[in-house]
Amino acid sequence: MFRTDPETPDVFRTPVDEVFVRSHLGRHPQFDPAGWTLTVEGLVERPLRLDFRDLRGLPQTGFTAVHECFGNPRHPTVPTRAVTNLEWAGVPLAEVLALAGPRPEARHVWLEGADRGDFAGESDVSYLKDLPLEEARAEVVLAHTMNGEPLRPDHGHPVRAVAPRMFGTNSVKWLTRIVLAAERPEHLFTTRLYTRVLPGESESRPVREKDVSSKLLTPGDGRSVPAGDCELAGYAWSSTEVTAVEVAVDDADWQPAELDRRGPGFGWQRFRLRHDLAPGPHRIRCRATDSAGRVQPLTGDRNAVHEIQVTAEVSGRPAGR
């Protein structure tokens, strides 16, 4: 079921208590790490069954990445703005695939979680996603740690896949099975849901790489602030580096904001703009551009520009009162 998100705090690393939770198939599985296993099968030379100790014995990696919910797959253009920035640690999928030995005809990696249930009119369905083999081998990490602590049960304990440039739908929780195959799987969460037609295109494609997006966090939406000099700030992110963010107040022109460069990894980038707010109510918007030349649309799509409403007060009282 979908759950309302807490307001994302204006900090670089999102506290675990504030991270959104999404579960399509009801109650999450309960695992004791001592009893968890991961199978690797299909088009491999050496089928594997790894336990948690086996996985922790492989080379480890860590990185920071934006984790973003795409939204309800039955309403792919509706904004959700459920986004966090997290530190992950785990084993590169490439290390596991090297042990298994993909066969030459393998082209796709299927990632399957242990959760099962009913969704969108289908009964007893598993959560399954697929990625091109070379892309998955280059990017996916089998994570067991988030923000320096073991994954919590509702975030995929004990192991989940993390695809750092992609929407969270591809980061399969409670991972227990990896299959290498020549073809994509026909499945509810691969070919029937989580697909979309991008602007300027006519063919539907899987929901994978993140859109260019930004979100205002300072001031908070609906807040009252002192009139005069005010910092307007938030974060921007994409599947690639964000190169510019603009901010507009009311109906004035877009103004370039100061933008931090993206550090190592795949984290979001903070932006800020000082602006003199006249007394009264204001509409404030932000718009990001990434290195691929993509710009947030003004309206009509899931990554449309974010907008907040604030009231600038004089001497602690709302203007006009």
C-alpha positions in Angstrom: 0.0 0.0 0.0 1.1 3.6 -0.5 1.8 5.7 2.5 1.9 9.5 2.9 5.5 10.8 3.0 7.0 12.8 5.8 8.4 16.2 4.8 11.9 15.7 3.6 14.3 17.7 5.9 16.7 20.2 4.5 19.8 18.1 5.2 22.2 16.4 2.8 21.8 12.9 4.2 18.2 12.0 5.0 17.7 10.5 8.5 16.5 6.9 8.3 13.4 7.8 10.3 12.4 10.2 7.6 12.8 7.9 4.6 9.6 7.1 2.8 8.3 3.5 2.7 6.6 1.9 -0.3 5.2 -1.6 -0.4 3.1 -2.8 -3.3 2.3 -6.3 -1.9 1.2 -5.8 1.7 3.2 -6.7 4.8 6.9 -7.0 4.3 8.7 -10.4 4.7 10.3 -11.1 8.0 13.9 -12.4 7.7 16.5 -13.6 10.2 19.8 -12.9 8.4 21.1 -16.3 9.5 18.3 -17.9 7.4 18.4 -15.7 4.4 19.8 -16.9 1.1 20.2 -15.5 -2.4 20.1 -17.8 -5.5 21.7 -16.9 -8.8 20.4 -19.0 -11.6 19.4 -19.1 -15.3 22.0 -18.5 -18.0 25.0 -18.9 -15.7 27.9 -21.4 -15.8 27.8 -21.9 -12.0 24.4 -21.5 -10.2 24.9 -20.1 -6.8 23.2 -20.1 -3.4 24.8 -17.5 -1.1 24.0 -16.9 2.6 24.5 -13.6 4.4 28.0 -14.5 5.6 29.0 -15.4 2.0 27.8 -12.0 0.8 29.6 -10.1 3.5 32.7 -12.0 2.6 32.8 -10.5 -0.9 34.4 -7.1 -1.7 32.3 -4.2 -0.4 31.6 -0.7 -1.7 29.8 2.4 -0.4 28.3 5.4 -2.1 25.7 8.2 -1.7 22.7 8.3 -4.0 19.3 9.9 -4.3 16.5 7.4 -3.7 13.3 8.5 -5.4 9.9 7.0 -5.7 8.6 7.1 -9.2 5.0 7.2 -8.0 1.9 5.2 -8.5 2.6 3.1 -11.6 -1.1 3.4 -12.7 -0.7 7.2 -12.7 2.7 7.8 -14.1 2.4 11.6 -14.7 1.3 12.5 -11.2 4.1 14.1 -9.1 4.9 12.5 -5.7 8.2 14.3 -4.8 9.0 11.4 -2.5 12.8 11.7 -2.5 15.7 11.1 -0.1 19.5 11.1 -0.2 21.2 8.1 1.5 24.5 6.4 2.1 24.5 2.8 1.0 27.0 0.0 1.6 27.0 -3.5 0.1 28.4 -5.8 -2.6 28.6 -4.8 -6.3 26.4 -7.1 -8.3 29.4 -7.6 -10.6 31.2 -9.5 -7.9 28.3 -12.0 -7.6 28.0 -12.3 -11.3 31.7 -13.0 -11.6 31.2 -16.0 -9.3 28.3 -17.3 -11.3 29.8 -16.8 -14.8 27.1 -15.4 -17.2 26.8 -17.4 -20.3 27.3 -15.6 -23.7 23.6 -15.6 -24.5 22.6 -13.8 -21.3 21.3 -10.3 -22.0 19.1 -9.4 -19.0 19.2 -9.7 -15.2 16.0 -10.4 -13.3 15.8 -9.2 -9.7 13.1 -10.8 -7.5 12.1 -10.0 -4.0 10.6 -12.3 -1.4 7.4 -10.3 -1.0 4.2 -11.7 -2.6 0.6 -10.5 -2.7 -2.2 -9.0 -4.7 -1.9 -5.8 -6.8 -3.7 -4.2 -9.8 -6.1 -7.2 -10.1 -3.4 -9.9 -10.0 -3.2 -12.4 -7.2 -0.1 -13.9 -5.5 2.3 -11.9 -7.6 6.0 -11.5 -6.7 7.9 -8.2 -7.0 10.2 -8.6 -10.1 12.3 -6.1 -12.0 14.7 -6.6 -14.9 17.7 -4.6 -16.2 20.0 -5.0 -19.2 22.9 -7.2 -18.1 25.8 -4.8 -18.8 23.9 -1.9 -17.2 23.1 -4.0 -14.1 26.7 -5.3 -13.9 28.1 -1.8 -14.0 25.8 -0.1 -11.5 23.7 -2.3 -9.2 24.9 -2.9 -5.6 23.4 -5.5 -3.3 23.0 -3.3 -0.2 22.8 -4.4 3.4 23.5 -1.1 5.1 21.7 2.3 4.9 23.2 5.4 6.6 25.6 3.2 8.5 23.1 0.8 10.0 21.7 -2.5 8.9 18.6 -2.2 6.6 15.4 -2.0 8.6 12.7 -4.6 7.8 10.5 -2.1 5.8 13.5 -1.0 3.8 14.4 -4.5 2.5 16.3 -6.2 5.4 18.6 -8.0 5.1 19.6 -7.3 1.5 18.1 -5.2 -1.3 19.3 -4.2 -4.8 20.2 -0.5 -5.3 20.4 1.0 -8.8 21.7 4.5 -7.9 20.8 6.3 -11.2 17.4 4.8 -11.4 14.0 5.3 -9.7 13.4 3.3 -6.5 11.1 0.8 -8.3 14.3 -0.8 -9.7 15.9 -1.2 -6.3 14.2 -4.5 -5.3 13.8 -5.0 -1.6 14.1 -8.3 0.3 16.1 -9.7 -2.6 16.3 -13.5 -2.7 16.6 -14.4 -6.4 18.7 -13.3 -9.4 18.1 -14.8 -12.8 20.1 -14.3 -16.0 18.1 -14.6 -19.2 18.1 -13.9 -22.9 14.8 -12.0 -22.8 12.9 -9.6 -20.6 10.3 -11.3 -18.3 6.6 -10.7 -19.0 5.4 -9.6 -15.6 3.1 -7.1 -13.9 6.0 -4.9 -12.7 8.2 -5.2 -15.8 6.1 -4.9 -18.9 2.5 -4.0 -17.7 3.2 -1.4 -15.0 6.2 1.0 -14.6 6.3 1.9 -18.2 5.8 5.3 -19.9 6.1 7.2 -23.1 8.6 10.0 -22.8 8.0 13.5 -24.3 8.8 13.4 -28.0 8.6 9.6 -28.2 5.9 7.2 -29.4 7.0 3.9 -27.9 6.6 2.9 -24.3 9.7 2.2 -22.3 10.5 0.8 -18.8 10.7 3.3 -16.0 14.4 3.4 -15.2 16.7 6.5 -15.2 15.6 9.4 -12.9 14.1 12.5 -14.4 15.7 15.9 -13.8 14.0 17.4 -10.7 14.3 19.8 -7.9 12.5 20.5 -4.6 12.3 23.7 -2.4 12.8 22.9 1.3 13.6 26.4 2.7 11.3 28.0 3.6 8.8 25.2 4.2 5.6 25.2 2.2 2.8 27.2 3.9 5.2 28.9 6.3 5.4 32.5 7.4 8.8 34.2 7.2 10.0 37.7 8.0 9.7 40.1 5.1 12.9 41.2 3.5 16.1 39.2 2.7 15.2 35.5 2.6 17.1 32.3 1.6 15.3 30.2 -0.9 16.9 26.8 -1.0 16.5 23.1 -1.8 18.0 20.2 -3.7 18.2 19.2 -7.3 18.9 15.7 -8.8 18.9 13.7 -12.0 20.3 10.5 -13.4 23.2 12.7 -14.4 24.7 15.9 -13.0 22.4 18.9 -12.6 24.0 22.0 -14.3 21.6 24.8 -13.4 18.7 25.6 -11.1 16.4 28.7 -11.5 14.0 30.1 -9.0 11.0 32.3 -9.7 9.0 34.4 -7.2 5.4 35.1 -8.1 5.3 36.2 -11.8 8.8 37.6 -12.0 11.5 36.2 -14.3 13.4 33.1 -13.5 16.6 33.9 -11.6 19.8 31.6 -11.6 20.4 30.1 -8.2 23.8 29.2 -6.7 24.3 25.4 -7.2 26.7 23.0 -5.5 28.5 20.6 -7.8 27.7 17.0 -7.5 30.3 15.2 -5.5 31.4 11.6 -6.0 28.5 9.1 -6.2 25.0 10.0 -7.2 23.8 12.4 -4.5 21.6 15.4 -4.8 22.9 19.0 -5.2 21.9 21.9 -3.0 20.9 25.2 -4.5 20.2 28.6 -2.9 19.1 32.1 -3.8 18.8 35.2 -1.6 15.7 37.2 -2.4 14.0 40.3 -1.0 10.5 39.2 -0.2 7.9 42.0 0.0 5.3 41.8 2.7 2.4 39.5 1.8 1.8 36.0 0.2 4.2 34.6 -2.4 4.4 31.8 -4.9 7.9 30.4 -5.3 9.0 27.8 -7.9 12.2 26.0 -8.8 13.4 24.5 -12.1 16.4 22.4 -12.8 18.4 21.5 -16.0 20.8 18.6 -16.3 23.9 17.8 -18.3 21.8 15.9 -20.8 19.9 19.2 -21.6 16.7 18.1 -20.0 14.7 20.8 -18.2 11.8 20.4 -15.8 8.5 21.0 -17.4 6.3 23.7 -16.0 3.2 21.5 -15.7 1.8 18.2 -16.8 4.3 15.6 -15.8 5.6 13.9 -12.6 8.7 16.1 -12.5 6.9 19.4 -13.1 8.4 22.3 -11.3 8.0 22.3 -7.5 6.0 25.2 -6.1 5.5 26.4 -2.5 3.4 29.2 -0.9 4.8 31.4 1.8 3.7 34.6 3.6 6.2 37.4 4.4 5.3 39.1 7.6 6.3 42.5 9.0 7.1 42.8 12.7 5.8 39.3 13.4 2.4 40.0 11.9 1.0 39.0 8.5 0.9 41.9 6.0 -2.4 43.8 5.9 -3.5 42.8 9.4 
